[in-house]
Amino acid sequence: MTKKQLIIFDMDGTLIDSGDVISNTINYVRTNIGLDIMPKNELLTNLNNPDINSSEFFYGTSAFTDEQTELFGKYYHENCIKDILLYNGIKELLETMSKHFILSIATNASVEFARKMTEYLNIDHYFEYIVGSNQVKVAKPHPEMLLNTLESLNIKVEHSILIGDSNKDKNAAVSCGMDYLLVNWGFTQHEEDGVINNADALNKKLLSLR
């Protein structure tokens, strides 16, 4: 890989274990529109599946409705910092990486929620830039968030790398020619070569790209 200047992190499932909040929020919407609760594991496994229609899978509609969006936003706003925590070794990783790279976040959550969650966990100061789904026309797996970040920070794609836990992250990176690393502690399990299994391994890999 080319030497890097910028590390772009996905947030949920990569930096922050927010599985309880996300699954509880989706199930709150489901129960309010007359659907049964979906098991947490099934929900999280499909959360970042780029091959499904998310609104149809979770709510049985061809597109997200205003009611679903309102219910999701209300519950998530009130609960997004409940029961969240950093994955093991992430705080130490960010402390080390911030000394050698520019750090940013590209998340399919809204930027307001991302800022609230990173501030609550006291990691917000590590990031030069955060872009959320409400700031772009199309979220990941579309590459718009990544391109937005590169333009905002004036960094070339070959000097950047995306760290994520899902195929949506992978597909976004591939679409704009960006290097990427997938981690295996999030919501999606991967078996392909090169997947990172713990923060220590990620730390070593990233330091080799200085």
C-alpha positions in Angstrom: 0.0 0.0 0.0 1.0 3.6 -0.6 2.0 5.5 2.6 -1.1 7.1 4.2 -1.9 10.5 5.6 -5.6 10.0 6.4 -7.5 7.3 8.2 -11.2 7.3 7.7 -13.1 5.3 10.3 -16.6 3.9 10.1 -18.3 4.5 13.5 -20.9 1.9 14.5 -19.4 -1.6 14.7 -15.9 -0.3 14.1 -15.2 2.3 16.9 -18.3 2.1 18.9 -20.3 -1.0 20.0 -23.8 0.5 19.6 -25.5 -2.8 18.9 -28.0 -2.6 21.7 -29.1 0.9 20.9 -29.5 0.2 17.2 -31.4 -3.0 17.6 -33.6 -1.5 20.3 -34.4 1.5 18.0 -35.3 -0.6 15.0 -37.5 -2.9 17.2 -39.1 0.2 18.7 -40.2 1.2 15.2 -41.3 -2.4 14.4 -43.5 -2.6 17.4 -45.1 0.7 16.7 -46.0 -0.3 13.1 -47.4 -3.6 14.2 -44.5 -6.0 13.6 -42.9 -8.5 15.9 -39.5 -7.9 17.6 -36.6 -9.1 15.5 -33.8 -10.9 17.3 -30.7 -8.7 17.9 -28.3 -11.0 16.1 -30.5 -11.3 12.9 -31.0 -7.5 12.9 -27.3 -6.6 13.3 -26.1 -9.2 10.8 -28.3 -7.6 8.1 -27.8 -4.0 9.2 -25.0 -3.3 6.8 -25.9 -5.9 4.1 -25.6 -4.0 0.8 -27.6 -6.8 -1.0 -30.9 -6.2 0.7 -33.5 -3.4 0.7 -33.2 -2.3 4.3 -36.7 -0.7 4.6 -38.3 -3.9 3.2 -36.2 -6.2 5.4 -36.8 -4.3 8.6 -40.2 -2.7 8.1 -41.8 -4.5 5.2 -42.1 -1.3 3.0 -40.4 -0.6 -0.3 -38.9 2.6 1.1 -38.6 4.2 4.5 -41.8 6.1 5.4 -42.1 9.4 7.2 -43.6 7.6 10.2 -40.7 5.1 10.3 -38.2 7.9 10.1 -39.9 10.0 12.8 -40.2 7.0 15.1 -36.5 6.0 14.6 -35.3 9.6 15.1 -37.3 10.1 18.2 -36.1 6.9 20.0 -32.5 7.2 18.8 -32.2 10.8 19.8 -33.4 9.9 23.4 -31.3 6.7 23.7 -28.2 6.9 21.4 -25.7 7.3 24.3 -27.3 4.6 26.4 -25.4 1.3 26.6 -22.7 2.3 24.1 -19.0 1.7 24.6 -15.8 1.6 22.7 -14.5 -1.7 21.5 -11.5 -3.0 23.3 -8.3 -1.1 22.5 -10.0 1.6 20.4 -9.2 4.5 22.8 -5.5 3.6 22.8 -5.5 3.0 19.1 -6.9 6.5 18.4 -4.4 8.1 20.8 -1.5 6.5 18.9 -2.9 7.1 15.4 -3.6 10.7 16.1 0.1 11.3 16.5 0.9 10.0 13.0 -2.2 10.5 10.8 -5.2 12.8 10.2 -8.3 11.0 11.5 -11.9 11.3 10.4 -15.2 9.5 10.6 -17.7 8.6 7.8 -20.9 7.1 9.2 -24.3 6.2 8.0 -25.7 7.8 11.2 -26.5 11.5 11.1 -23.6 13.8 12.0 -25.5 15.1 15.0 -25.7 11.6 16.5 -22.1 10.9 15.6 -20.9 14.0 17.4 -23.1 13.3 20.4 -21.8 9.8 20.7 -18.1 10.6 20.2 -18.3 13.4 22.7 -20.0 11.2 25.3 -17.2 8.6 24.8 -14.6 11.4 24.9 -13.0 10.6 21.5 -14.3 13.5 19.5 -11.1 15.5 19.8 -9.2 12.8 17.8 -11.1 13.6 14.6 -10.4 16.4 12.2 -13.6 15.8 10.3 -16.9 13.8 10.7 -19.4 13.3 7.9 -22.8 11.7 8.4 -25.5 10.4 6.2 -27.6 13.6 6.4 -24.8 15.6 4.8 -24.7 13.6 1.5 -27.2 12.6 -1.1 -26.3 8.9 -0.9 -24.9 7.0 2.1 -22.4 4.1 2.1 -22.0 1.9 0.1 -22.0 4.9 -2.3 -18.6 6.6 -2.1 -19.9 10.1 -1.7 -19.0 10.3 2.0 -15.4 9.4 1.3 -15.1 11.8 -1.6 -16.6 14.5 0.6 -14.0 13.8 3.2 -11.1 13.9 0.7 -12.3 17.2 -0.7 -12.8 18.8 2.7 -9.4 17.7 4.0 -7.6 18.2 0.6 -6.0 14.8 0.7 -5.6 12.4 -2.3 -7.4 9.1 -2.4 -4.1 7.1 -2.6 -3.0 8.7 0.7 -6.1 7.6 2.5 -7.5 4.4 4.0 -11.0 3.4 5.2 -11.4 1.2 8.3 -14.8 -0.4 8.6 -16.7 -3.5 9.7 -19.1 -4.0 6.8 -19.4 -4.7 3.1 -20.9 -1.3 2.7 -17.6 0.2 3.9 -15.7 -2.1 1.6 -17.9 -1.3 -1.4 -17.7 2.5 -0.8 -13.9 2.3 -0.7 -13.6 0.1 -3.8 -16.0 2.5 -5.7 -13.6 5.4 -5.3 -10.3 3.5 -5.5 -9.5 3.8 -1.8 -7.6 1.2 0.2 -9.5 -0.3 3.1 -9.3 -2.7 6.0 -12.2 -4.7 7.5 -12.4 -5.5 11.2 -14.0 -8.6 12.6 -15.3 -7.3 16.0 -18.3 -5.4 14.6 -21.7 -6.3 13.3 -20.5 -8.4 10.3 -18.1 -11.3 10.3 -15.7 -11.8 7.4 -13.6 -14.7 6.3 -11.6 -13.1 3.6 -7.8 -12.7 3.8 -6.5 -9.6 5.5 -9.4 -9.1 7.9 -8.2 -7.5 11.2 -9.3 -9.4 14.4 -8.2 -7.1 17.2 -7.1 -3.5 17.9 -3.5 -4.5 18.5 -3.3 -6.0 15.0 -4.9 -2.9 13.5 -2.5 -0.7 15.4 0.5 -2.5 13.9 -0.9 -2.6 10.4 -1.7 1.1 10.4 1.7 2.1 11.8 3.3 0.3 8.9 1.6 2.7 6.5 3.2 5.8 7.9 
